[in-house]
Amino acid sequence: MLTATELYPLLAAVLQAGGLIPHATARHSVAQHLAAVVTGQNLRPSARARALPSVMPSPARQRLRRGARALDRACLAPAALIPGLVRTVLALVRAAGAGPAPGQPWLLALDTVRCGRWEVFTVGVVARGRVLPVGWAVLPYPWPKGQFTPTVCALAARVGACWPPSETAVLLADRAFPSKALFGTLRRIGWSWTVRLQGRHAVTPADGRRCQVRELLAGSPSGAWREEAVTFGGGPDAPSGTLLIGPGLRVLPVHQSGPASLAARGRQAERRAQHVASKHPGRSAASHDGWVVLFTTEVEWMVAERQYRARWGIEGTYRDAQGGWDGRHGWALDQAAARLSTAARVEALAGLWALGVLVQTWLGLRVGTNAIGGRALRRWATTPRLSVWARGQFALGDPALHTWVRATLTQATVILAGTPPPLIPLRPSAALLQTRGKAA
């Protein structure tokens, strides 16, 4: 693997070309810590301290202090990093051929990951089965009462304020996030959405009768999708859209269709049935589990269902950030964040993680685009199942690709140098100011 000292100048050039950290001193400091993360493949303080580049040998305590001071830098806060990160991610993903087709929107996934006593909210760009974070926010866990929805809305507004007006976007989210406030925020920033609903959520169909989603499942035909124009909730400010109710067709990958995998799924179904029987007597486990209910701005169910499937890439990104595919090759974000005492430091650590994901995913996207990377890819695995994040990890550790890694990072610098500057909002969004007022 390339050493942190060798990677540091390359990463500093990428940060400068992307407009991520304008201040020279801060940029070189962050580049050193980013090189330590990418080299050590870990976010824990001890791992970063061991890999941290240094001109002179220094004791471990001094290295640990350097790592702690890095999390106090304002340039790693979301407000400072998001504008450049949005511009850099869109430019590199499009240059790698992983962006949307002409005329199609970008897909953004919204979700949260638990890191000890902290909850990290992230919004990221979907690219080849993974998600590159472009925005994040932090709340302590258990969540303070009344702060979940305002935090989500402020995060969406902050990313939307930096989003290029010429690029369309669709936000994908799971059942924990639907709210009138969120849909109103998305409408103000000009984003579409495809969000899954729970059975308890209230909607108003065309007949004006307000009801819960679970009441509409009984009238849905088995094995087919049903489309209906509804508003979410009620009242004059209720957002309108299309309610899609479908069977949630399950397509098993080839490597999960064997007897052992099917037996494991059968045992899981039995445990689910026992849980439903104990918590909800008289209700069948299969009555609602097989249904998918989406509230979307799309008009065709096939488009919305395909968009929502892409949301699962964020689960793989969270797995990479924690234990990895086998519990040993991840970056231990949960362990590193759990040790921190303030939300500001957790946000800075998440910023360092977002930069590392960007660098490693860029390398993974470029592997296989030429003969050198193609031969390396065939050495690493016998099937094409390696994620772009894992490909970047193997590329960094392959001695035969050292020259290729340098050239690919230099190529990223050239691409970013020819990209328009990031869109930096002149003032905080209204949703963000409202959240700060409530917190005060």
N, C-alpha and C positions, 0 to 999 in steps of 0.2 A: 504494500500500500504506500502511496505517496505520503511523505511526512507532512506535518502541519506547517513546518517552515517552507516547504515547497508549494503547498496549496495557498498559503496566506496571500502572496502578491496577486495570484490569479483571482481569488475571491474578492480582494480589495478592488480590483479593476471591474469586476461584475457589479459590486455595490455602487461604485462611482458611475458607471455607464447607465445603470438602472435608475439613478436618482434616488436610491433608497436611503442613503445617509449622506447628506451634502457636506457636513463638517468633516474636514480632513482628519483631525485627531481622533474623533469618535469613530470615523469609518475604519481607520487602521486598527483601532482597538477591537471593534466588533468583528472585523475580518479575522483577527487572531483567534477570538473565541469561537467563531463559526468554523474555522479550520480545525480547531480542537474537537468540536462536536462531530464534524464530518469524518475526521480521522479516527477518533475514538468510538464512533457510532453509539454514543451514549450521552445523555443529558445530566447524569448525576454529577455532583460537584467533584468527587474524587476522580472520575473518568476524564472530565474536562481539564482538571488540574494536571493530570499525567500527560495529556496530549498537548497542552498549551505551549506554543512556540516561545522560546526565550533565547536571547543572545548569549547570556551568561547563565551557568547553572544556578538554580535558585532552590531554596528549601521548600518542602511541601506546604508548610504553613503560609508562606508568601504566595504560592500559586493558588491556594484555596482563597486567600483574601482577594487576589485579582479576579477570580471567578465570581466572588460575592459582589465586588464593586461593579462588575459588568452589568449586573441586574439592576443597578441603580441608575443606569444611563437613560436619559429621557428619549434618546433616539430609538430605543427598542419598544417604547410605548405604542399602543395602537394608533393614537392620533398622529404620531410622527411617521410611522412605518407604512400604514395602509395605502396612502396615495401612490407611493413608489412601488409598493408590492402589487397593487392592481395593474399598473402599467407594465411591470416586468413580467408577471405571470401571463397576461394576455399576449404579450409580444412573443415570449418563448414558446408557449403552447401552440400558437398559430404557426410559428416558424418550424416547429417539429411536426406539423401536419396533424396535430391532435385536436385542433379547434373545430368549431362547427362548420358545416358546409355553407356556402354562400347563401345568404337569405335566411339562415337558421339562427336561433338564439343560442347564447351561452347558457349552460346549465350550472346553477349554483346550488350547493347542498348546505343546508342549515341543520346543525345538531349540537349536542353537548357531550362532553366526556368528563367523568368523575375522576378527580385526582386527589384522593385523600379527603381533606376538609374543604376542597375547592371544587367548583364546577366551572369548566371552561366552555364557553359558547363560541362556536366557530362558523364562519361562512367561507366556503371555498369553491374553486372552479373545478368542475368535473373534467378529467382528462384520462382516457384509457384505463378505466376501472379504478382510479384513485382520485383523490381530491387535494388540490393545492390550496392551503388556507390563505385567504386574502384579508380576513378580518376576524377579530376575536374580542371577547369580553370575559370578565371573571366575576363570579359571585361566591361568597362563602356557602358552605353546605353544612347544615340545612339552610335552604334559601331563606333570606329575610322576607317576611310577609309582604306581598304586593310588589316585589321587585323583579319577578321572572319576566312578565310580559314587557314592562318598560325597558329592561335590559335588552331583550330580543329586538324590540323596535328601534332602540338607539343604535344597536349594532347594524341592523339593516340600513338605517338612515345614514350612518357614517360611511359604509361601503358604497351606498348609492350616490352619495355626494361626490365620490371620487371616480365613479364609473363613467367611461366615455359616453357621451350622448349618442354617438353613432352606433353603439353596440347594444343590441337587445339582449335581455336576460330573463330567465325563468327561475324562480326560487322553488326548490324542492325541500319539503320538510315532512317530518313524521307527525304522529297523532298528538304529541305533547304541545305543539306550537300554535294551532289555529286560534285566532282571536280577531275580533273586529278591529282592534288597534293595529295588529300586524298587517292585515289586509289593507287598511287605510294607509299605512306607511308605504307599503309596496305600490299602491296606486299613485301616491304622491311622487315617488322617485321614478315611476314609469316602468316598473318591472311587472311581468306576469308571474303566475304561480301555479303549482300543482302540489297540493297539500292533502295528506290523508286525514280523515276525520274519525272520531270515535263515535260509538253508538249513542252517547249521551249528548252530543252536540245538537243544537237546535237549528233548524233550517225552515225557510218559508217557501213552499212550492208556488206554482203559478196560481193555484186556487185560493191563495191567501191564508191557508190553514197552517199555523205554525206547529211543528211537530219535531220529535227527536229522530235522528237518523235511523235508529233501530226499528222505528215504526214503518220505515219504507222498505226494509229488507223483505218483509213478508210478501209484498207484491211484486218482487223481482223474479223474472223467469230464471229457472235453474240452468246454469251453464252458459248464460248469455249476458252481455253487458246492457245496462239500461242507462239512458241519458235523460236528464231532466234539468230544466232551467230553474234555479233557486236563488234565494238570497241567504247569506249566512246570518242567522239570528233574525231579528226583526227591527222595525223602525226605519226612519227615513235615511239613516246613514249606513244601513246594512249593505255590505258589498255583494254584488251580484256575480254569478258565475254558473258553471255547469256542474251538476252533481253526477258523478259516474259511479254506478254500483255494478260490480262484476265479481266473478267467481275467484279471481286471483289465481289464474292458471299457474301451476307449479311445474317448471321444467328442470329436471335433475341433470347436472353435469355428468359426463360419462364416468368420471372417476368417483362419483357418488351413487352410482346405480347398481353396484354389486350387492351380493347377499348380505354382507356385513353392514353396509351403510343402510340398506332397507330395514334390517333388523333393528338398528339403532333408532331409526325414525319411528318404527313401530313402538319401541319402548317409550320414546318421547311422547307419542300420542296417548299411550296408556296413562302416563303420569299426568298429562294435561287433562284427560277425562276424569281422573281421580280428584284433581284439584278443583275442577268445575263442579263436580258432584258434592264436594265438601263445602264449597263457598256459595254455590247457587243451586240448592236442591230443586229438582224438577226441570233443570235446563240441560239440554244436550250440549256436549262440547263441540259438536259439529254444526250447531245451529247458526253461529255467527263467525267462527274461526276461519271459515273458508272464504269469507267475503272481503272485498277491498272496496272502500268508499273514498273517492277522491273528489275534492273540491278544486276546480281548475278554471282557468281562463281559456283553455283550449276548447274547441268544439267537437273534436274527434277523439273517441275513446282510445283508439290505437296510439295516437300521438301522446296523449296524457299518460297512458300506461307505460309506454316506452320511456318517457321522461322520468317517471317515478322509479322505474327500475334502476336508473342511473344513480339514484340517491344512495344506493347500497355501497357505492365506492367510498363513502366517508367512514363506513364501519371498518373497511380494510385499512384506511389511513390511521384511524385510532388504534387499531391492532398493531400497526407498524410503530406507532409512537410509544406503545407500552411494551409488550413482551415480544412482538414480532410473530412470525408464523409458527414458531416452535417454542415460544416463551423465553428464548435466549438471545435472539438477534434483533430485538427492538431497542428503542432509545430510552426506555424507562422514564417517560415523561411523568407518569403518575407518581412514581417514587420521588423524583426530583422536586415536583411541585408540592407534594405533601409535606416536605421539610421546610417550606418557606412560610414566613409569618405574616406577610402583607400581600394584598391583592395586586399592588403595583409590581412587586417582584415576580409574582406569578404571570402577570401580563408580559413582563420583559422576557421571562423564560419562554413563554408561548411565542413571542416574536422571534427569538433565536431558533426555536423549533420550526417556525414557518419558513425562515430563511434556509435552514438546512434541508427541509423537504423540497424547497424550490431547486436547490443545487443538485440534490441527489436524483430528483425526478427528471430534471433536464438531461442528466447523463443517461438515465434509464430510457428516456424517450428516443435518444439518439443511438443507442445500442442497436445493432442490426441494420442500420442504414447504409453501412459500407461493408466491405469484405472482412476487415479486421474485427469489427464488432460482431458480425455474423458468425465468424469462426469461434469467437469467445462465447457467444450465446449457446452454441452447440456443445461447448465444453462444460458449461455450468449445469445444464439440464437436458434431459432426453425429450421433454415435452415443452410446448410453448406456454406453459402455465405461469411462468415467473411474472410477477407484477413489475410495473415500471420502477417502483421503489426498490424492489429486490434486485433488479437489473443494475440500477445505479449503485447499490451496495456492493455487488460483485465486481462491477467495473472499477470501483475505487480500490478494491483489494487485489485485483489481478495485476501481477507485475508486467505482463505482456501488454497492458493497456495504459501504461504510465504516459507515454507520448500522446496517445489518443485522448486521454483525459485532459491533458494540458491544451491540446488543440481544440477540444470541444468547449472548454471553459472560455478560451480565447474567442471562439466563434460566438458564444453568447454575448461577450462584450461588444463585438462588432455589430451584432443584431440590435442590441439595446442602444448603441450609439446613434443609429439611424431611426429611432422611434421617437415620436413626439413626446415632449415632457409630460410628467404626470399632472393630472387634474387635481389641484390642491384647493379645497374649499376655503373661501375667505372668512367664513364664520361657521360656528357649529350649527348643526341642524336643529330645527325646532323640537324634534323628539328628544334629542340629546340634552338640550337645555331644560326641557320638562323633567327628564329623569334626574338631572343634577339638582333641580329645585326640590324634587321630592326627597332626594337623599339628604339635602341640607335640612 
